[in-house]
Amino acid sequence: MPDPTWANHLPMAKDAGLALATYRYYDKKTLGLDFAGMCEDIKVLPRTAPPRARLSACPAAAAASPRPAPGTAHGGARRG
């Protein structure tokens, strides 16, 4: 689970019985991705963790970036 994350993410995952580990992804100094910290944390995930880790960025940051409209150059091809 990313750290920081939404306040309800950890309790919901724990209530669902999921084993959790956290990883850094946000650098407060640069207001951007802490790539080195994220890689360090992922490398030391417990061996009991699944072979895959689901990585997700903060939804608030994703919502702040504009999304291309469907049918535009980066929004996918429009058919019909």
MIVEXTI-897901 format. One record per atom (N, C-alpha, C): residue in one letter; atom name; z negated, x, y negated. Coordinates in steps of 0.02 Angstrom, whole numbers, plus 32768, in hexadecimal, padded with zeros to 4 digits. Layout:
% residues N
[atom A CA [Z X Y]]
...
END
This chain:
% residues 80
[atom M N [8000 802B 803A]]
[atom M CA [8000 8000 8000]]
[atom M C [8000 802D 7FC3]]
[atom P N [8029 801D 7F91]]
[atom P CA [802A 8048 7F55]]
[atom P C [7FE8 8045 7F30]]
[atom D N [7FD8 807B 7F0E]]
[atom D CA [7F9B 807E 7EE6]]
[atom D C [7FAF 8098 7EA1]]
[atom P N [7FAC 806F 7E6E]]
[atom P CA [7F8D 802E 7E6B]]
[atom P C [7FB9 7FF6 7E87]]
[atom T N [7F9A 7FBE 7E95]]
[atom T CA [7FBD 7F83 7EAD]]
[atom T C [7F9B 7F46 7E8F]]
[atom W N [7FB6 7F0B 7E9C]]
[atom W CA [7F97 7ECE 7E84]]
[atom W C [7F53 7EC5 7EA6]]
[atom A N [7F23 7EA8 7E83]]
[atom A CA [7EDF 7EA2 7E9B]]
[atom A C [7EDA 7E7A 7EDC]]
[atom N N [7F07 7E4B 7EE8]]
[atom N CA [7F02 7E22 7F24]]
[atom N C [7F25 7E40 7F61]]
[atom H N [7F4B 7E75 7F59]]
[atom H CA [7F71 7E91 7F92]]
[atom H C [7F43 7EAC 7FC9]]
[atom L N [7F14 7ED5 7FB7]]
[atom L CA [7EE8 7EF3 7FEA]]
[atom L C [7EBF 7EBF 8010]]
[atom P N [7E9D 7E90 7FED]]
[atom P CA [7E77 7E5E 8012]]
[atom P C [7EA3 7E33 803F]]
[atom M N [7EDE 7E20 8028]]
[atom M CA [7F0A 7DF7 8052]]
[atom M C [7F1F 7E1D 8091]]
[atom A N [7F31 7E5C 8089]]
[atom A CA [7F47 7E83 80C2]]
[atom A C [7F0E 7E8E 80F3]]
[atom K N [7ED3 7E9C 80D9]]
[atom K CA [7E98 7EA6 8105]]
[atom K C [7E86 7E66 8129]]
[atom D N [7E89 7E2D 8105]]
[atom D CA [7E7B 7DEC 8125]]
[atom D C [7EAD 7DDC 815C]]
[atom A N [7EEA 7DF6 8155]]
[atom A CA [7F1E 7DEB 8188]]
[atom A C [7F15 7E1B 81C3]]
[atom G N [7EE4 7E48 81BE]]
[atom G CA [7ED6 7E76 81F5]]
[atom G C [7F01 7EB4 81F5]]
[atom L N [7F22 7EC3 81BD]]
[atom L CA [7F4D 7EFE 81BA]]
[atom L C [7F24 7F3D 81AC]]
[atom A N [7F37 7F73 81CC]]
[atom A CA [7F1A 7FB4 81BD]]
[atom A C [7F40 7FD0 8181]]
[atom L N [7F1B 7FE6 8150]]
[atom L CA [7F3B 7FFB 8111]]
[atom L C [7F2D 8043 8100]]
[atom A N [7F5D 8060 80DE]]
[atom A CA [7F56 80A0 80BE]]
[atom A C [7F76 8098 8079]]
[atom T N [7F5E 80BE 8049]]
[atom T CA [7F7C 80BA 8006]]
[atom T C [7FA0 80FA 7FF6]]
[atom Y N [7FCE 80F5 7FC8]]
[atom Y CA [7FF2 8130 7FB0]]
[atom Y C [7FFB 8129 7F64]]
[atom R N [7FF9 8163 7F44]]
[atom R CA [8005 8165 7EFB]]
[atom R C [804F 815A 7EEE]]
[atom Y N [805F 8139 7EB9]]
[atom Y CA [80A5 8135 7EA5]]
[atom Y C [80AC 8135 7E59]]
[atom Y N [8076 8129 7E35]]
[atom Y CA [807A 8123 7DEC]]
[atom Y C [8056 815C 7DCA]]
[atom D N [8079 817C 7D9C]]
[atom D CA [805C 81B3 7D75]]
[atom D C [804C 8199 7D2F]]
[atom K N [800C 8194 7D1F]]
[atom K CA [7FF7 8179 7CDE]]
[atom K C [800E 81A5 7CA4]]
[atom K N [8015 81E6 7CB1]]
[atom K CA [8028 8214 7C7C]]
[atom K C [8071 8209 7C67]]
[atom T N [809D 8200 7C98]]
[atom T CA [80E4 81F9 7C88]]
[atom T C [80F9 81B0 7C87]]
[atom L N [80CC 8183 7C9C]]
[atom L CA [80DC 813C 7CA2]]
[atom L C [8117 8131 7CD2]]
[atom G N [811A 815C 7D05]]
[atom G CA [8151 8158 7D34]]
[atom G C [8139 8167 7D7B]]
[atom L N [8168 8174 7DA6]]
[atom L CA [815B 8181 7DEC]]
[atom L C [8138 81C4 7DF7]]
[atom D N [8103 81C3 7E1E]]
[atom D CA [80E0 81FF 7E33]]
[atom D C [80FD 8213 7E77]]
[atom F N [8139 822F 7E77]]
[atom F CA [815C 823C 7EB5]]
[atom F C [8137 826F 7EE0]]
[atom A N [811D 82A4 7EC1]]
[atom A CA [80F8 82D7 7EE7]]
[atom A C [80BA 82B9 7F07]]
[atom G N [8093 8292 7EE1]]
[atom G CA [8058 8272 7EFB]]
[atom G C [8068 8242 7F33]]
[atom M N [809D 821C 7F2A]]
[atom M CA [80B2 81EB 7F5D]]
[atom M C [80C4 820F 7F9E]]
[atom C N [80EA 8245 7F99]]
[atom C CA [80FE 826A 7FD4]]
[atom C C [80C2 8289 7FF7]]
[atom E N [8093 82A5 7FD0]]
[atom E CA [8056 82C2 7FEE]]
[atom E C [802F 828E 8015]]
[atom D N [8027 8253 7FF7]]
[atom D CA [8000 821E 8017]]
[atom D C [8022 8204 8056]]
[atom I N [8063 81FC 8054]]
[atom I CA [8087 81E2 808E]]
[atom I C [8085 8214 80C8]]
[atom K N [8087 8255 80B7]]
[atom K CA [8085 8288 80EC]]
[atom K C [8044 8287 8113]]
[atom V N [800E 8271 80F4]]
[atom V CA [7FCD 8273 8116]]
[atom V C [7FB6 822E 812E]]
[atom L N [7FE5 81FF 8135]]
[atom L CA [7FD3 81BE 8151]]
[atom L C [7FB4 81C7 8196]]
[atom P N [7F84 81A0 81A7]]
[atom P CA [7F65 81A6 81EA]]
[atom P C [7F99 819E 8221]]
[atom R N [7F8F 81C2 8257]]
[atom R CA [7FBE 81BE 8290]]
[atom R C [7FBF 8178 82AF]]
[atom T N [7F8E 8150 82A0]]
[atom T CA [7F8D 810C 82BB]]
[atom T C [7FBA 80DD 8293]]
[atom A N [7FD3 80F6 825B]]
[atom A CA [7FFF 80CC 8232]]
[atom A C [8041 80C3 8256]]
[atom P N [8063 808A 8249]]
[atom P CA [80A4 8080 8268]]
[atom P C [80D4 80B7 8253]]
[atom P N [8109 80C3 8279]]
[atom P CA [8137 80F8 8268]]
[atom P C [815C 80ED 8226]]
[atom R N [815A 80B0 820E]]
[atom R CA [817A 80A1 81CE]]
[atom R C [8144 808D 819C]]
[atom A N [8150 809B 815F]]
[atom A CA [8123 8083 812A]]
[atom A C [814D 8059 80FA]]
[atom R N [8133 8020 80E8]]
[atom R CA [8157 7FF6 80B7]]
[atom R C [8140 800C 8073]]
[atom L N [816F 8025 804C]]
[atom L CA [8160 803D 8009]]
[atom L C [8179 8009 7FD7]]
[atom S N [8150 7FFA 7FA7]]
[atom S CA [8166 7FCB 7F74]]
[atom S C [8149 7FE0 7F31]]
[atom A N [8170 7FD9 7EFF]]
[atom A CA [8159 7FE9 7EBB]]
[atom A C [8137 7FAB 7E9E]]
[atom C N [8116 7FB4 7E68]]
[atom C CA [80F4 7F7E 7E46]]
[atom C C [8125 7F49 7E31]]
[atom P N [811B 7F0A 7E44]]
[atom P CA [814A 7ED5 7E30]]
[atom P C [814E 7ECC 7DE5]]
[atom A N [8119 7EDA 7DC1]]
[atom A CA [811A 7ED3 7D78]]
[atom A C [814C 7F04 7D5A]]
[atom A N [814F 7F41 7D75]]
[atom A CA [817E 7F72 7D5B]]
[atom A C [81C5 7F5E 7D6C]]
[atom A N [81CF 7F43 7DA7]]
[atom A CA [8212 7F2D 7DBB]]
[atom A C [8228 7EF3 7D90]]
[atom A N [81FA 7EC6 7D7F]]
[atom A CA [820B 7E8C 7D57]]
[atom A C [821C 7EA0 7D0F]]
[atom A N [8201 7ED8 7CF9]]
[atom A CA [820E 7EEE 7CB5]]
[atom A C [8254 7F0B 7CAC]]
[atom S N [8274 7F1F 7CE2]]
[atom S CA [82B6 7F3B 7CDC]]
[atom S C [82EA 7F04 7CE3]]
[atom P N [831D 7F04 7CB8]]
[atom P CA [834F 7ECE 7CBB]]
[atom P C [8376 7ED0 7CFC]]
[atom R N [8386 7E96 7D16]]
[atom R CA [83AD 7E90 7D53]]
[atom R C [83F3 7E7A 7D41]]
[atom P N [8426 7E98 7D60]]
[atom P CA [846A 7E83 7D51]]
[atom P C [8478 7E3D 7D6B]]
[atom A N [84A1 7E19 7D49]]
[atom A CA [84B3 7DD6 7D5D]]
[atom A C [84E3 7DD9 7D98]]
[atom P N [84E0 7DA7 7DC6]]
[atom P CA [8510 7DA6 7DFE]]
[atom P C [8557 7DA5 7DE3]]
[atom G N [8581 7DCB 7E04]]
[atom G CA [85C7 7DCD 7DF0]]
[atom G C [85D7 7E03 7DBD]]
[atom T N [85A3 7E27 7DA5]]
[atom T CA [85B0 7E5D 7D75]]
[atom T C [85B8 7E9E 7D9C]]
[atom A N [85C6 7ED3 7D7A]]
[atom A CA [85D5 7F13 7D9A]]
[atom A C [85A0 7F28 7DCC]]
[atom H N [8561 7F1E 7DBE]]
[atom H CA [852B 7F34 7DEB]]
[atom H C [8506 7EFA 7E0A]]
[atom G N [851C 7EBE 7E00]]
[atom G CA [84F9 7E84 7E1B]]
[atom G C [8519 7E66 7E58]]
[atom G N [8549 7E88 7E75]]
[atom G CA [856A 7E6F 7EB1]]
[atom G C [85AA 7E4A 7EA0]]
[atom A N [85D5 7E46 7ECF]]
[atom A CA [8615 7E26 7EC4]]
[atom A C [860E 7DDA 7EC7]]
[atom R N [862F 7DB9 7E9C]]
[atom R CA [8630 7D70 7E9C]]
[atom R C [866F 7D5A 7EBF]]
[atom R N [8668 7D2D 7EED]]
[atom R CA [86A2 7D15 7F12]]
[atom R C [86AE 7CCC 7F01]]
[atom G N [86ED 7CBA 7F07]]
[atom G CA [86FC 7C73 7EFF]]
[atom G C [871D 7C61 7EC3]]
END
